[in-house]
Amino acid sequence: MRRAVALVGLFGILGAGMSLALLPATGTVAAPKAERTYLIPAGDGYGVADCIASKSECGQIVADAWCESQGHRVATAYGLAAPEDFTGSTPRQASAAPAEQPLAITCGG
């Protein structure tokens, strides 16, 4: 009886191994993420606003790093956000200082 169970188990393992060996070897590639624009407060505390706002070489590096941290490949655009990209959804108080214009980083891939 034990010999029969062992043979059935052996043939099951061999059959599973052969079926996996015969499957086509296709490389799976993750679908690229859709393009997305992120709005970041200019005074976020990291001191990267000057690089991104001036569109200098360091801005591309910072924007690419931001996109990578969000799961994208590269930054396709970066700079100051256009006024139509953000709203004043919270009411301003008369004594409050005007808010700095946020930064926009568009990530693709």
N, C-alpha and C positions, 0 to 999 in steps of 0.2 A: 504494500500500500504506500509506504513512504517513497519507494522508488517511482511509482506512478505519479505521485504529487510532485516530486523533484523534477521528473521529465516534463510534466505539463508546465511547471514554472520556468524551466530552462527554455522550452520552446516559446513560451510567452515573451521572455526577455529577448530571445533571438529575433522573434517576429517584430517586436517593437523597435529594436535596433535597426533592422533592415528597412522597416517602413520609414524611419527617420532618415536613413542614409539615402533613400530614393527620392525624398522630397526635394524639389528644386531649391537651390541655395540662392535666395534673394536677399539682398541687403535692404534692411528697413531704414528709411530716412524719415525723420520727423518733418511734418509739414511746417513751412515757415509761418511765423506769427504774422498776423496782419499789421499793416502800418498803424502806428498809434502815436499821438502827440501827448506829451506829459507837460503839465504846468508846474513849475517849481517856484516857490517864493524867492525873491531876489536876496532877502536877508535870511537865508536858511541856516546860516552859521558856519558853512563850510568854506566860504570865501571864493567860490568859483564864479560868482556873478560877473566879475570883470572879464574873465576869459570868454565866457559864453556870449556876453553882450557885445564884446568887441569883435567877435568872429575871428579871433586870432588862432594861431596854431594850437595853443593850449586849449582853446575852446573845443576843437575837434576831438582832442584826446579825452577831455572831461565828458563831452557828450557821448562818445563811444563807450566810455566806462559806465556811464549812467544806463545806456541802453543794454549793455551786457548784464548789468545787475538786475535789469527788469526782464531778462530772458530773450532779448533781441540780439541781432548780430552787430549792426552798426547804426550810427545816427545819420539820417538822411538830411536833416536840417536842424538848425539851432539858432537861438538869438532871443531878443526881447519878444514877448508875446504881443500879438496885435490886440488892440482894445476889444475887438469883436470876439476874441478867443476866451475872454473871461468876463464875468459879470460882477456887479457890485451887489451881490445877493445879501450881504449883511449891511444894515444901515450904519452910516458913519456918524460919529458924534462930532459936534462942532469943535471940541477941544482936541480931538485926535489929530495926529500928524498924517498928512496924506500918505497912503500906502505906496510902496515902491512897485513899479511895474514888474510882474512876474516874468520868469524866463520860460521859454518853450523849447522842448527838445522833441523832435519827431524821429521815432525809431522805426526801422524796417527790417524785415527778415528775421 
